Structures are given as structure tokens and as C-alpha cells.
Amino acid sequence: MATTSVVPANRRRAANAAEELEFETTEGVKAIASFEEMGIKDDLLRGIYQYGFEKPSAIQQRAVTPIIQGRDVIAQAQSGTGKTSMIALTVCQFVDTSKREVQALILSPTRELASQTEKVILAIGDFINIQAHACIGGKSVGEDIRKLEYGVHVVSGTPGRVCDMIKRRTLRTRDIKMLVLDESDEMLSRGFKDQIYDVYRYLPPDLQVLSFLMP
Ligand SMILES: Nc1ncnc2c1ncn2[C@@H]1O[C@H](COP(=O)(O)OP(=O)(O)OP(=O)(O)O)[C@@H](O)[C@H]1O
């Protein structure tokens, strides 16, 4: 397990000035200053640059490599520091797009966040032809069934709808090898614990788990 935490050294000062941030990481976790050095696949790098990113943010510099190496990771950083983008890029790096099965599952506490993550995945993963679907409450169940039966590589959803789709056997879990819990503390405080546990029970045992939260 690798842990990374990025918090302002002094909350009264400007939070986005890199020199005023404090970084705490598991021993051995290094900051990698460029996307090229992270071993990201070429077509994904093209997508990242096309999206407008030139260099990784502080949390991305520290957490992307352990994720790509297959470690379970807990990463903590304030809002706007690049966590959602990091989920998108590591999921895109992880999936094998020649296999149209769900391989990564992202759970978020809100429909907006789940949809936003799906959008960033589709944008960054444009050149790798990634198929992603937002499985969220309030949207048509029929559309979920159609998309999932057609076949997608990634599902980004809220725990209730995802659990429902798994129980209907529309969301096949056999090939899921990565579980991402975004804003995991928020999910637990919103009472999603039982649903998350329910989802987890259906996932294969050989699973990489990533947990993202705010300080
Ligand atoms: N490496 C990067 N280079 C340039 N911009 C970036 C980079 N990573 C993220 N961003 C941009 O910074 C903003 C915040 O990123 P993101 O949404 O990924 O962060 P977050 O920590 O998930 O924040 P929030 O909780 O507000 O969603 C977005 O506009 C995103 O496009």
C-alpha cells in the first residue's frame, strides 16, 4: 500500500503555491516530474497533451507511478489538485482496450462527480478508443443496460445504481481488476458503506484498490 498526502503547510497562505505545500508519502515514493517518465502508453500521452496537461500536478507526480505499478494506493489532496484527472489517466493506462469487458470500476458519492470522471476518461482516452459509461441514479436504466451489453472498459458510477446493475447481471464483474473509491470519506459519511461492501463482494479477489480523499 502506498500513501500520498498533499496538504498546505499553512492553511492561511495561498493553497496553490507549490512551495508552501507539505508532502507526506510512504517511504520510497518519488515525485516524477514528467508524464513521459511515468511509462504512460504513447497514445494516452497524446490524449493527455491534447487535453492541455503539460506536466503532472503534485499529487499526480507522487501517486501515478505506484498506481501504474499495481500497488493499492490511498491519496489525499485538496479539491482542485488533479485527483479526478489522475483517476482518468491511470484507468486509461490500466485497461486493455482490445478486450471489451469492464476492467475498472470507479465509485463516487455524487452523480455529478461520476459523470465528470466519465467525461475526463473519454477525453484523455480519445486516442486509445476507450469506452466508458456513467452508471448513475436518475438516468434511464434502459440506457445503462444497452451501453453495458454493448460493452465498455470502464464504469464510473454511484454505489446504488452500480450495485443494482451488478445484481441484474448487466454489469459483469468477472474482469474487474481495479476498484477506485473517489471521495471515499464522503461516500462513507453519506451512508454508502453497505452498498460499497455489497459491490465489493461481487468483485474478483485479485483486485487493485485506490482510495482518494480530501484532507
Ligand atoms: N497535470 C495537470 N495539468 C494542468 N491542469 C490540470 C492537471 N491536472 C488537473 N488539471 C486541471 O485542474 C483542475 C482540477 O483538476 P481535477 O478536477 O482533476 O482535480 P480534483 O482534485 O479532482 O478536484 P475537484 O475535487 O474539484 O474535482 C481541472 O480543471 C483539471 O483539468
The ligand as a Tripos MOL2 file, in Angstrom:
@<TRIPOS>MOLECULE
LIG
   31    33     1     0     0
SMALL
NO_CHARGES

@<TRIPOS>ATOM
      1 N1         -1.4950   17.9450  -14.7410 N.pl3     1 LIG1
      2 C1         -2.3650   18.9250  -14.9570 C.ar      1 LIG1
      3 N2         -2.0150   19.9860  -15.7060 N.ar      1 LIG1
      4 C2         -2.8790   21.0180  -15.9290 C.ar      1 LIG1
      5 N3         -4.1500   21.0700  -15.4370 N.ar      1 LIG1
      6 C3         -4.5460   20.0240  -14.6770 C.ar      1 LIG1
      7 C4         -3.6870   18.9050  -14.3920 C.ar      1 LIG1
      8 N4         -4.3770   18.0220  -13.6190 N.ar      1 LIG1
      9 C5         -5.5950   18.5560  -13.4340 C.ar      1 LIG1
     10 N5         -5.7090   19.7620  -14.0570 N.ar      1 LIG1
     11 C6         -6.8780   20.6580  -14.1000 C.3       1 LIG1
     12 O1         -7.0830   21.1600  -12.7800 O.3       1 LIG1
     13 C7         -8.4700   21.2230  -12.4850 C.3       1 LIG1
     14 C8         -8.7670   20.3490  -11.2520 C.3       1 LIG1
     15 O2         -8.4390   19.0040  -11.5780 O.3       1 LIG1
     16 P1         -9.3160   17.7520  -11.0630 P.3       1 LIG1
     17 O3        -10.7630   18.0010  -11.2910 O.co2     1 LIG1
     18 O4         -8.6880   16.5580  -11.6400 O.co2     1 LIG1
     19 O5         -8.9850   17.8620   -9.5160 O.3       1 LIG1
     20 P2         -9.7270   17.2980   -8.2320 P.3       1 LIG1
     21 O6         -8.6730   17.2260   -7.1800 O.co2     1 LIG1
     22 O7        -10.4530   16.0560   -8.5770 O.co2     1 LIG1
     23 O8        -10.6750   18.4700   -7.9270 O.3       1 LIG1
     24 P3        -12.2230   18.5090   -7.6440 P.3       1 LIG1
     25 O9        -12.3980   17.8430   -6.3280 O.co2     1 LIG1
     26 O10       -12.5090   19.9820   -7.6210 O.co2     1 LIG1
     27 O11       -12.8590   17.7860   -8.8260 O.co2     1 LIG1
     28 C9         -9.2070   20.7490  -13.7210 C.3       1 LIG1
     29 O12        -9.5750   21.8640  -14.4810 O.3       1 LIG1
     30 C10        -8.1690   19.9290  -14.4710 C.3       1 LIG1
     31 O13        -8.4030   19.9150  -15.8610 O.3       1 LIG1
@<TRIPOS>BOND
     1     1     2 1
     2     2     3 ar
     3     2     7 ar
     4     3     4 ar
     5     4     5 ar
     6     5     6 ar
     7     6     7 ar
     8     6    10 ar
     9     7     8 ar
    10     8     9 ar
    11     9    10 ar
    12    10    11 1
    13    11    12 1
    14    11    30 1
    15    12    13 1
    16    13    14 1
    17    13    28 1
    18    14    15 1
    19    15    16 1
    20    16    17 2
    21    16    18 1
    22    16    19 1
    23    19    20 1
    24    20    21 2
    25    20    22 1
    26    20    23 1
    27    23    24 1
    28    24    25 2
    29    24    26 1
    30    24    27 1
    31    28    29 1
    32    28    30 1
    33    30    31 1
@<TRIPOS>SUBSTRUCTURE
     1 LIG1         1 GROUP 0 **** ****
